[in-house]
Amino acid sequence: MTAASIWNAGAVGVAVGLGAATIAIVLSLTNLLGPWLLSTLGVHGREDDNGNPPS
């Protein structure tokens, strides 16, 4: 989970609270499909030049 996912979850809550169900659904799908798509494509974060994770 990334910080962007946490912010997105907050935005979903605000959208639901304001009655904007369509926006909440789109944000929820983005929150579910975004990380899955990035992992499927092999996109990883914060690796050094040799592909090692941070220590």
C-alpha positions in Angstrom: 0.0 0.0 0.0 1.3 3.4 -0.8 0.5 6.8 0.6 -1.4 7.6 -2.6 -3.7 4.7 -1.8 -4.4 6.1 1.7 -5.2 9.5 0.3 -7.4 7.9 -2.3 -9.3 6.0 0.4 -9.9 9.3 2.2 -11.2 10.9 -1.1 -13.6 7.9 -1.4 -14.9 8.7 2.0 -15.4 12.4 1.2 -17.1 11.5 -2.1 -19.5 9.1 -0.3 -20.2 11.7 2.3 -21.1 14.3 -0.3 -23.3 11.8 -2.2 -21.0 11.5 -5.3 -21.4 7.8 -5.7 -20.0 7.8 -9.3 -16.8 9.5 -8.2 -16.5 7.1 -5.2 -16.8 4.1 -7.5 -14.2 5.4 -10.0 -11.8 6.2 -7.1 -12.3 2.8 -5.6 -11.6 1.0 -8.9 -8.5 3.2 -9.3 -7.4 2.2 -5.8 -7.9 -1.5 -6.6 -6.7 -1.7 -10.1 -3.7 0.7 -9.9 -1.4 -1.3 -7.7 -2.4 -4.6 -9.4 -1.6 -3.1 -12.9 1.7 -1.7 -11.7 2.8 -5.0 -10.2 1.6 -6.9 -13.3 3.8 -4.6 -15.4 6.7 -5.1 -13.1 6.9 -1.5 -11.9 8.6 -1.4 -8.5 9.7 1.6 -6.5 12.9 2.8 -4.8 15.3 0.3 -6.2 19.0 1.1 -6.7 20.8 0.8 -10.0 21.3 -3.0 -9.4 17.7 -3.7 -8.7 18.2 -4.1 -4.9 15.5 -2.9 -2.5 16.4 -0.2 0.0 18.1 -1.4 3.1 
